[in-house]
Amino acid sequence: RGDGRDGKTGAVSRGTRGTNKKNGQGAVKAATTSSTIPRARLPDDFGEEDQDRLPGPDMPRPVARKPAQRLSILGWIEAKGDIGGIALAPDDSRIYVAYRGGPQGASIEEFLCETGKLLRRFPFPAPDCLQDDLAISNDGRYLFAANYYKDYVSRLDLTQNGLETRQKVHGSPQNVWAAFVQKSPDGIRLVVCAGEDGRVEDLDNDQISIYDIAGKNFKFLGKVILPDEPLVRSLGFTSDSSLVYVPTFRRKSAQDKLYEIRLTPPYEIARSISFPHAELASVVVHDPTRRIFLGDRLNKKIWVIDQEKLEVVSEISLQGRRVDAMELSPDGSVLYAISPTDRSLWAFDAYTLSEIEHLGGLRRDPKDIEISRDGARLFVAHGTDGGIAVIRGIKPCRGDGTILFSSDIHGNYQVFKLPTGSQEPVRLTRNFATELIPRWSPHGRLIAFISDRDGPFKIFLMDENGQNTKPLENTATSGSTEYGGIDWSPDGQQIAFIGQDQKSIRIVDVRDGSTSTILSGPIMGRYNHYAGISWKWDPERIVFGAFPAGNADSEEIFEVNIKSLKVSKVSGDEGQIGHYHMPALAPDKTTIAAERIITKPTGAEWDIVLFRGRGKKPFINLTMTPSRDALPRWSHDGKKIVFALQKTQRFHVWSMNADGTAAEPLTSGDANNIFPDIR
């Protein structure tokens, strides 16, 4: 690759294989592409006149503007009465409301979500048939409700006009007090909490009952006796439905506890964690980060618990407000919490724990949340005042197409982002350092990049707006535009990176900064220098490039299994002079995009090719142009690839379909724009 160094960035050029970015020697003819969308241009004076758009490194950082409010009340479904709980149909078309009732009985009503029109009413004429909650089967056929003063759970068949079937709770003969019901994520288990009486004395009636509700089944499986009372607004399930977390009020124990319970035989308490001076209310499990969020009414905060260790690792404050029901957005990026203190709804980033926004204007006694499948609408039910608020939810970041890249428009490389549909890149970093390889986290709210602002290159994190930047210590890495590489783990908790000497692949935990080395030394006896890395889409393997010392033109693509550390070669022998570089694993976990560089008498050819399987030749050449095509990255849905293309003197960010069609430039101007990534 040659030994010339750019004095500004320390980047190693590829010598005769490529084009020097300063003098443009060896420039080749540009590819023929479509240009159906406006280009984002970065002229030399871009940002000097409008520092809110893109201030230069010598200009003050603009005051951050408050983002437009995203949470808003769209309307109300006027369900009349004291609501105990709600359940949303799987297709989001209907919502079911359980009323707490009284001596005259209770009822469940069906409303049309779009208009709020009452469609059907299912009465429960039995005296004192109070219902505090509601669940619906995954296919939308059955509703499940516990009857507070009765020793049974009701199932209503919505295809049979609410035909009721009953199963016993198997609780205390005199004091059942079954109130809360919730189904497991796989839809085959129903958990019913009994003993929710809130009395001073211990009635020795605390338990959860477990039912099989797969398909048409409705069968009691077993129960788990609890030492303490399950006073809850939500239960937390692991995504595989093997465990449920139940918050309790102290009875036989000296303190409030969170219990971890197995939902497979023998149905038992696995572990617990105690909370002195607390009033636990609701719990949700965030599987991507292996964390548990636990609401505490008394301390007015949300405890953040490490699921593996079952210990508190952080907390979220509601600024002095009590927290009741909580729920996660379907994509797991947003944690919603209700506060009855000021009738508000709060939204937090489930990964960074920072507040996104909060919304007031709810009615008295907000108590239950349901969220549509796309996360666009929230339904908040109210007890005392009745009614269901229909609220616009926080739009997920992931998959919105926002582009990150590094640009040298102001001298040293800095990080920019290009929002979807925008022609104006936004500058995220502003200093005299060199900042490279920006990478979106899997959830799309954090950015990792490398910088030499504090000395040798290491990894830094910042939020999507360039705020709250912090370094990850002990992550010394290569700052070369040729050999460097970082990428996130699929759960967003770790980052893999090439070691500073290019002879190791290391991992840093973004939560505590701990590091480990997963690969070092030569592969197959000769490939002892690493370059480029891809991990984001597959938790089990990291894809990377490696080459023998002093022979970068022999680079090949490999993968390493995270658990076994077994290394396999991905790229096959082309049967001609050439090598591969900067692999990018696709979301389908099988396809790999990479640079292929072939030296011919007429010059070097740089194309982006696709691999599938191990030891295979590329099955498709996506670009096949005389330009230099490099640094591919996949979109979240696997339909797009962004890459850097050099057709004259400068690199610019381009986009194309995953089959190589519809290639188009996204940036232009007299600057190099490299290391693109797409959210």
C-alpha positions in Angstrom: 0.0 0.0 0.0 3.0 2.3 0.0 4.5 4.2 2.8 3.5 7.8 2.1 1.8 9.5 5.0 -0.5 12.4 5.0 0.9 14.8 7.5 -2.5 15.9 8.6 -4.1 12.6 9.4 -1.4 10.0 9.5 -3.3 8.0 6.9 -1.3 5.6 4.9 -2.0 5.8 1.2 -2.2 2.7 -1.0 0.5 3.8 -3.3 0.0 2.7 -6.9 -3.2 0.9 -5.9 -5.1 4.1 -5.4 -5.3 7.8 -5.8 -3.5 10.3 -3.6 -6.3 12.5 -2.2 -4.2 15.7 -2.4 -2.8 15.7 -5.9 -5.4 13.4 -7.6 -2.8 11.5 -9.5 -4.1 8.3 -10.9 -7.6 9.6 -11.0 -9.9 7.5 -13.1 -13.2 8.1 -14.9 -16.3 8.4 -12.7 -19.0 5.7 -12.8 -22.2 6.3 -14.7 -24.9 6.7 -12.0 -28.3 8.1 -11.5 -28.8 11.3 -9.6 -32.4 11.3 -8.6 -32.0 13.1 -5.3 -30.3 16.4 -4.4 -26.7 16.2 -3.4 -25.4 17.5 -0.1 -22.7 19.9 -1.0 -19.8 20.9 1.3 -18.3 24.0 -0.2 -15.1 25.4 1.4 -17.0 28.2 3.2 -19.8 25.9 4.4 -20.6 26.8 8.0 -18.6 30.0 8.1 -21.7 32.1 7.4 -24.1 30.0 9.4 -22.6 28.5 12.5 -25.9 26.8 13.5 -25.4 24.7 10.4 -21.8 24.0 10.4 -19.4 26.2 12.4 -15.7 26.1 11.6 -13.2 24.9 14.2 -12.4 28.4 15.2 -15.9 29.5 15.8 -18.0 29.1 19.1 -20.2 26.1 19.5 -23.9 27.2 18.9 -26.4 27.0 21.7 -28.3 23.7 21.3 -31.8 24.2 20.2 -34.5 22.4 22.0 -35.9 19.7 19.7 -39.5 20.0 18.6 -41.8 18.2 21.0 -42.5 14.7 19.7 -44.9 13.4 22.4 -48.4 14.9 22.0 -51.9 13.9 22.8 -53.8 13.1 19.6 -57.2 12.6 21.1 -59.2 10.6 23.7 -61.2 7.4 23.7 -64.0 8.3 26.1 -64.3 5.1 28.1 -66.6 6.0 30.9 -65.9 4.5 34.3 -63.1 3.5 36.7 -60.7 1.7 34.3 -58.8 -1.3 35.8 -56.7 -2.2 32.7 -56.6 -2.2 28.9 -55.4 -4.5 26.1 -54.7 -3.6 22.5 -55.6 -6.0 19.7 -52.6 -7.5 17.9 -53.5 -5.5 14.7 -53.9 -2.2 16.7 -57.5 -1.8 15.4 -59.3 -2.3 18.7 -58.7 -1.7 22.3 -60.4 -3.5 25.2 -61.2 -1.9 28.5 -61.8 -3.7 31.8 -63.7 -1.7 34.5 -63.2 -2.2 38.2 -67.0 -2.5 38.7 -68.5 -3.1 42.1 -71.5 -4.7 43.8 -73.5 -4.6 40.5 -70.7 -6.4 38.7 -68.2 -5.3 36.1 -67.8 -5.2 32.3 -65.3 -5.2 29.5 -65.8 -2.9 26.5 -64.4 -3.0 23.0 -63.6 0.3 21.2 -62.4 1.1 17.7 -59.0 2.8 18.1 -59.3 5.0 15.0 -62.6 6.7 16.0 -63.1 5.8 19.7 -66.5 4.2 18.8 -67.9 1.7 21.3 -68.4 -1.6 19.5 -69.3 -4.2 22.1 -69.9 -4.6 25.8 -69.3 -7.8 27.7 -71.0 -7.7 31.1 -70.0 -9.6 34.2 -73.1 -9.5 36.4 -71.7 -11.5 39.3 -71.6 -9.3 42.5 -68.2 -7.7 43.4 -66.6 -9.0 40.1 -63.9 -6.3 40.2 -61.4 -6.5 37.4 -58.0 -4.7 37.7 -56.4 -5.8 34.5 -56.7 -7.4 31.1 -54.6 -9.5 28.7 -55.2 -10.6 25.1 -54.0 -13.6 23.2 -51.4 -13.2 20.5 -54.0 -14.1 17.8 -56.5 -11.6 19.2 -59.2 -14.2 19.8 -59.2 -14.4 23.6 -59.3 -11.9 26.5 -58.2 -12.9 30.0 -59.3 -11.1 33.2 -58.8 -11.9 36.8 -61.8 -11.4 39.1 -60.6 -9.8 42.3 -63.1 -11.3 44.8 -63.4 -14.7 43.0 -61.1 -17.7 42.8 -61.1 -17.9 39.0 -59.7 -16.3 35.9 -62.1 -15.6 33.0 -61.3 -16.2 29.3 -63.6 -14.5 26.8 -63.8 -15.8 23.2 -64.2 -12.7 21.0 -65.3 -14.9 18.1 -68.2 -16.2 20.2 -69.5 -12.9 21.4 -67.5 -13.1 24.6 -68.3 -16.7 25.6 -66.7 -17.2 29.0 -64.5 -20.0 30.2 -63.1 -20.2 33.8 -60.1 -21.6 35.4 -59.4 -21.5 39.2 -56.6 -19.4 40.6 -56.0 -22.0 43.3 -55.4 -19.3 45.8 -56.2 -18.9 49.5 -59.7 -20.3 50.0 -61.0 -17.1 51.7 -58.7 -14.3 50.4 -57.7 -14.8 46.8 -57.5 -11.1 45.7 -56.4 -11.9 42.1 -55.8 -8.6 40.3 -53.0 -8.5 37.8 -52.8 -10.6 34.6 -50.1 -10.6 32.0 -49.1 -13.0 29.2 -45.5 -14.0 28.3 -43.9 -12.6 25.1 -44.3 -15.9 23.3 -48.0 -15.9 24.1 -48.2 -19.3 25.6 -48.2 -18.5 29.3 -50.5 -16.4 31.4 -49.3 -15.1 34.8 -51.9 -14.1 37.4 -50.9 -12.3 40.6 -53.0 -13.1 43.7 -53.0 -11.7 47.2 -53.0 -8.0 46.3 -54.9 -6.8 49.3 -52.7 -4.0 50.6 -53.8 -4.7 54.2 -51.8 -4.2 57.3 -52.0 -7.8 58.3 -50.5 -10.7 56.3 -53.3 -12.9 55.0 -50.8 -15.5 53.8 -52.3 -15.4 50.3 -49.5 -14.2 48.1 -48.7 -16.1 45.0 -48.6 -16.2 41.2 -50.6 -18.7 39.2 -49.4 -19.9 35.8 -51.6 -21.0 32.9 -51.1 -22.6 29.5 -52.8 -20.4 26.9 -51.1 -21.6 23.7 -53.6 -21.7 20.8 -57.0 -22.8 22.2 -55.5 -24.1 25.5 -56.6 -22.7 28.8 -55.1 -24.9 31.6 -53.7 -24.3 35.0 -50.1 -25.3 35.2 -48.9 -24.5 38.6 -48.4 -21.8 41.2 -45.5 -20.2 43.1 -46.1 -19.2 46.7 -44.5 -15.8 47.4 -43.2 -14.6 50.8 -44.4 -11.1 50.0 -47.3 -9.4 48.4 -47.2 -8.7 44.6 -48.5 -5.1 44.5 -47.7 -4.4 40.8 -48.6 -2.5 37.7 -46.5 -4.6 35.3 -44.5 -7.7 35.3 -41.2 -8.2 33.5 -40.5 -11.1 31.2 -37.3 -12.2 29.5 -37.7 -12.3 25.7 -37.6 -16.1 25.7 -40.4 -16.2 28.2 -38.4 -18.4 30.6 -38.4 -16.0 33.5 -40.8 -13.4 35.0 -39.9 -10.7 37.5 -42.4 -9.8 40.2 -42.1 -6.7 42.4 -43.5 -7.2 45.9 -44.4 -5.4 49.1 -42.7 -6.7 52.3 -44.7 -9.3 54.2 -42.6 -12.1 55.6 -39.5 -10.4 54.4 -38.1 -7.3 56.1 -37.8 -5.4 52.9 -39.6 -5.0 49.5 -38.2 -7.5 47.0 -38.0 -8.2 43.3 -38.4 -11.9 42.7 -37.1 -13.8 39.6 -39.4 -16.8 38.9 -39.0 -19.6 36.5 -41.9 -20.2 34.1 -40.8 -23.7 33.4 -41.3 -26.7 35.7 -40.9 -26.8 38.6 -42.1 -23.2 38.7 -40.1 -21.7 41.5 -38.3 -18.6 42.8 -34.8 -18.5 41.2 -33.4 -15.4 42.9 -34.4 -12.1 44.6 -33.0 -8.7 45.3 -34.1 -6.6 48.3 -34.9 -2.8 48.5 -35.0 -1.2 51.9 -37.3 1.8 52.3 -39.0 1.3 48.9 -42.4 0.9 47.3 -41.9 -1.2 44.2 -44.6 -0.8 41.5 -43.7 -2.0 38.0 -40.9 -3.8 36.1 -39.8 -4.3 32.5 -36.9 -6.3 31.1 -34.6 -4.8 28.4 -33.0 -7.8 26.8 -30.7 -6.0 24.4 -28.8 -4.5 27.4 -29.6 -7.4 29.8 -31.0 -4.8 32.2 -34.2 -4.6 34.3 -36.0 -1.4 34.9 -37.8 -1.3 38.3 -40.2 1.5 39.3 -40.0 2.7 42.9 -43.0 4.9 44.0 -41.5 5.9 47.4 -38.0 7.0 46.1 -39.5 8.4 42.9 -37.0 6.8 40.6 -36.5 3.8 38.3 -33.8 1.4 39.5 -31.6 0.0 36.7 -30.6 -3.6 37.5 -28.0 -5.8 35.9 -30.0 -8.9 35.0 -27.0 -11.3 35.1 -25.8 -10.2 38.5 -29.2 -9.1 39.8 -27.7 -5.9 41.3 -28.5 -2.2 40.9 -26.1 -0.5 38.5 -27.8 2.8 37.9 -31.0 4.8 38.4 -33.3 7.1 36.4 -34.9 10.1 38.2 -38.3 11.5 37.5 -37.3 14.7 39.2 -39.3 14.1 42.3 -42.3 12.5 40.7 -43.8 9.1 41.6 -43.6 6.4 39.0 -46.3 3.8 38.3 -46.8 1.8 35.1 -43.9 1.4 32.7 -43.6 0.0 29.2 -40.9 -0.4 26.5 -41.4 0.6 22.9 -41.6 -2.3 20.5 -38.1 -1.7 19.2 -36.7 -1.5 22.8 -35.3 2.0 22.3 -37.6 4.0 24.5 -38.7 3.4 28.1 -42.1 5.0 28.9 -43.2 5.7 32.5 -46.4 7.2 34.0 -46.3 9.6 36.9 -49.6 10.3 38.7 -47.9 13.0 40.7 -48.4 15.6 37.9 -50.4 13.4 35.5 -47.4 13.1 33.1 -45.8 10.6 30.7 -42.1 10.3 30.6 -39.9 8.9 27.8 -36.3 7.8 28.4 -33.6 6.4 26.1 -33.5 2.7 27.2 -29.8 2.5 26.3 -28.3 5.8 27.5 -31.0 6.2 30.3 -31.2 9.9 29.4 -34.6 11.7 29.3 -35.9 12.2 25.8 -39.1 14.1 26.7 -42.0 14.3 29.1 -45.6 15.2 28.5 -48.3 16.6 30.8 -52.0 17.0 30.3 -53.2 13.6 31.4 -56.2 13.0 33.6 -56.3 11.9 37.2 -55.0 8.4 38.1 -53.1 7.4 34.9 -52.5 3.7 35.4 -51.9 1.6 32.3 -50.0 1.8 29.0 -50.4 0.0 25.7 -48.3 0.7 22.6 -49.0 0.0 19.0 -46.8 -2.4 17.1 -45.0 0.4 15.2 -44.5 2.5 18.4 -46.3 5.4 16.8 -49.2 5.5 19.2 -49.5 5.1 23.0 -52.8 4.4 24.8 -52.8 5.6 28.5 -55.8 4.5 30.6 -57.1 6.4 33.6 -58.8 5.0 36.6 -60.6 7.7 38.6 -61.4 10.1 35.7 -61.7 7.4 33.1 -60.8 7.8 29.4 -57.9 6.7 27.3 -55.4 9.2 26.0 -54.1 8.5 22.5 -50.6 9.8 22.3 -48.1 10.2 19.5 -45.0 8.1 20.5 -41.3 8.7 20.0 -40.3 7.8 16.5 -37.6 5.1 16.5 -34.2 6.3 15.3 -33.0 3.0 14.0 -33.6 2.6 10.3 -34.3 6.2 9.4 -31.5 6.4 6.9 -29.4 9.2 8.6 -25.8 9.1 7.3 -22.7 9.6 9.3 -19.3 10.3 7.8 -15.9 12.0 8.4 -15.0 15.1 6.3 -11.9 17.1 6.0 -13.7 20.2 4.8 -12.2 22.3 7.6 -8.8 20.7 7.6 -8.6 17.7 9.9 -11.3 15.1 9.6 -14.4 15.8 11.7 -17.7 13.9 12.1 -20.8 15.0 10.3 -24.3 13.6 9.9 -26.7 13.9 6.9 -30.3 13.5 8.0 -32.7 11.7 5.6 -33.9 13.9 2.9 -31.6 16.8 3.9 -29.1 18.5 1.7 -27.2 20.1 4.6 -24.8 18.0 6.6 -24.6 18.8 10.3 -21.3 19.0 12.0 -21.1 17.0 15.2 -17.5 17.4 16.3 -15.7 20.8 16.5 -12.0 20.7 17.3 -8.6 20.6 15.8 -8.2 16.8 16.3 -8.7 14.1 13.7 -12.0 12.2 14.2 -12.6 9.1 12.1 -14.8 6.0 11.6 -18.1 7.2 13.1 -20.4 4.3 13.8 -24.1 4.3 14.8 -25.0 2.1 17.7 -27.5 -0.6 17.0 -30.3 1.4 18.6 -29.3 4.5 16.7 -28.9 6.9 19.6 -25.2 6.8 20.2 -22.2 7.3 18.0 -18.8 5.8 18.5 -15.7 7.2 16.7 -12.0 7.4 17.1 -10.1 10.6 17.9 -6.6 11.8 18.8 -8.0 14.8 20.7 -6.3 13.5 23.9 -3.2 12.1 22.4 -3.1 8.7 20.7 -6.2 7.6 18.9 -8.9 6.0 21.1 -12.6 5.4 21.0 -15.1 8.2 22.0 -18.8 8.1 22.4 -21.4 10.9 21.9 -25.1 11.1 21.4 -26.8 11.5 18.1 -26.6 15.3 18.3 -22.9 15.5 19.1 -23.4 16.1 22.8 -22.2 14.3 25.9 -18.9 13.2 24.4 -16.8 10.9 26.6 -13.7 8.8 26.0 -13.4 5.0 26.4 -10.0 4.6 28.1 -7.6 1.8 27.3 -8.9 1.6 23.7 -5.7 2.7 21.9 -6.4 2.0 18.2 -5.0 2.6 14.8 -5.8 6.0 13.4 -5.1 5.0 9.9 -7.8 5.5 7.3 -6.5 2.3 5.7 -6.1 -0.1 8.6 -8.3 1.1 11.4 -11.6 -0.3 12.4 -14.3 -0.3 15.1 -17.8 -1.7 15.3 -20.6 -2.2 17.9 -21.9 -5.4 19.2 -25.5 -6.1 18.3 -26.8 -5.4 21.8 -25.0 -2.0 21.9 -23.0 -2.9 25.0 -19.6 -3.5 23.6 -17.3 -2.2 20.8 -14.8 -4.3 18.9 -11.7 -2.5 17.6 -8.3 -3.1 16.0 -5.5 -2.7 18.5 -3.0 0.1 18.1 -0.3 -2.1 16.7 -2.8 -3.7 14.3 -1.9 -7.1 15.7 -5.0 -7.7 17.9 -8.7 -7.5 18.0 -10.0 -6.2 21.3 -13.4 -5.5 22.9 -14.4 -2.7 25.3 -17.5 -2.7 27.4 -19.2 0.7 27.0 -20.8 0.4 30.5 -17.7 0.0 32.7 -14.8 0.5 30.2 -13.3 -3.0 30.8 -11.4 -4.4 27.9 -10.4 -7.8 26.7 -8.4 -9.3 23.8 -10.2 -11.9 21.7 -7.6 -12.4 18.9 -3.9 -11.8 18.6 -1.0 -13.3 16.7 -0.9 -14.8 13.2 -3.7 -16.6 11.5 -2.8 -19.6 9.4 0.8 -18.9 10.3 1.1 -15.7 8.2 -1.8 -13.3 8.5 -0.7 -11.2 11.5 -1.9 -7.7 10.8 -5.6 -6.8 11.1 -7.6 -4.2 9.2 -11.3 -3.4 9.2 -13.9 -5.0 11.4 -17.7 -5.8 11.3 -19.8 -7.0 14.2 -23.0 -5.1 14.4 -25.4 -7.6 13.0 -24.3 -11.0 14.4 -23.7 -11.6 18.2 -21.8 -14.7 17.5 -19.0 -13.6 15.1 -16.8 -10.7 14.1 -15.8 -10.3 10.5 -12.4 -8.7 9.7 -9.5 -8.4 7.3 -6.0 -9.6 7.9 -2.7 -9.6 5.9 0.9 -10.8 6.3 3.4 -8.3 7.6 4.7 -6.1 4.8 2.3 -7.5 2.3 -1.0 -5.6 2.5 -1.7 -6.7 -1.1 -2.4 -10.2 0.2 -5.2 -9.2 2.6 -8.1 -11.6 3.0 -11.4 -11.7 4.9 -11.8 -13.8 8.0 -14.4 -14.3 10.8 -13.9 -15.2 14.5 -16.5 -16.9 16.6 -17.0 -14.9 19.8 -17.4 -17.8 22.1 -15.1 -20.5 20.7 -12.6 -18.0 19.2 -12.3 -20.3 16.2 -11.2 -18.4 13.1 -12.4 -19.2 9.6 -11.4 -17.8 6.2 -14.2 -16.2 4.3 -12.7 -15.0 1.0 -11.6 -17.6 -1.5 -8.7 -17.6 -4.0 -9.6 -15.5 -6.9 -6.9 -17.1 -9.1 -5.5 -13.6 -10.0 -3.6 -10.9 -8.3 -5.9 -9.0 -5.9 -7.0 -8.7 -2.3 -10.0 -7.7 -0.1 -10.4 -5.0 2.4 -12.9 -3.4 4.9 -15.6 -6.2 5.2 -19.2 -5.3 6.2 -21.5 -8.1 7.4 -25.1 -7.7 6.3 -28.2 -7.8 8.6 -29.0 -11.2 7.1 -25.8 -12.5 8.9 -24.8 -14.4 5.8 -23.8 -11.8 3.2 -20.6 -9.8 3.4 -19.7 -6.7 1.4 -16.1 -5.8 0.9 -13.6 -3.9 -1.2 -11.8 -5.9 -3.8 -8.6 -4.5 -5.2 -7.1 -6.0 -8.4 -3.9 -4.8 -10.0 -3.8 -4.8 -13.8 -1.5 -3.4 -16.4 -3.9 -0.5 -16.9 -4.1 0.3 -13.2 -5.8 -0.8 -10.0 -9.5 -1.8 -10.0 -11.5 -1.0 -6.8 -14.9 -2.6 -6.6 -17.4 -3.6 -3.9 -18.2 -7.3 -4.0 -20.5 -9.6 -2.0 -19.6 -12.9 -0.4 -21.9 -15.6 1.0 -20.4 -18.6 2.8 -16.9 -19.5 3.8 -14.0 -19.9 1.4 -16.1 -18.7 -1.5 -15.4 -16.4 -4.4 -17.5 -13.2 -4.6 -20.9 -14.1 -6.1 -21.6 -10.5 -7.3 -19.6 -7.4 -8.2 -21.8 -4.5 -7.3 -19.9 -1.6 -8.8 -17.7 -2.7 -11.7 -16.7 0.9 -12.5 -13.3 2.5 -13.1 -13.8 4.6 -10.0 -12.4 3.7 -6.6 -15.3 2.2 -4.5 -14.6 1.7 -0.8 -15.8 1.4 2.8 -19.2 -0.3 2.4 -21.8 -0.3 5.2 -25.3 -1.8 5.3 -28.6 -0.2 6.1 -30.7 -1.6 8.9 -33.1 -3.4 6.6 -30.3 -4.7 4.3 -31.7 -3.0 1.3 -29.1 -0.3 0.9 -25.3 0.0 1.0 -23.5 3.3 1.6 -19.9 3.6 0.5 -17.2 6.1 -0.3 -16.4 6.7 -4.0 -13.5 8.5 -5.6 -14.1 9.4 -9.2 -11.7 12.4 -9.5 -9.7 13.9 -6.7 -12.0 13.5 -3.7 -13.9 10.8 -2.0 -17.7 11.3 -1.5 -20.5 9.4 0.1 -22.7 7.3 -2.2 -25.7 5.1 -1.8 -26.9 2.1 -3.8 -29.3 -0.7 -3.6 -28.0 -4.0 -2.2 -28.0 -5.4 -5.8 -25.8 -2.5 -7.1 -28.5 -0.6 -8.8 -29.6 3.0 -8.3 -26.2 4.3 -7.3 -26.3 8.0 -6.4 -24.0 10.5 -4.7 -25.0 12.0 -1.3 -22.2 14.5 -0.9 -20.1 16.6 -3.2 -17.7 19.5 -3.0 -14.0 20.1 -2.6 -13.5 17.8 0.4 -13.0 14.2 1.2 -16.0 12.5 2.8 -15.2 9.0 4.0 -16.2 6.3 6.5 -20.0 6.5 5.9 -22.4 4.7 8.1 -26.2 4.6 7.9 -28.7 4.4 10.7 
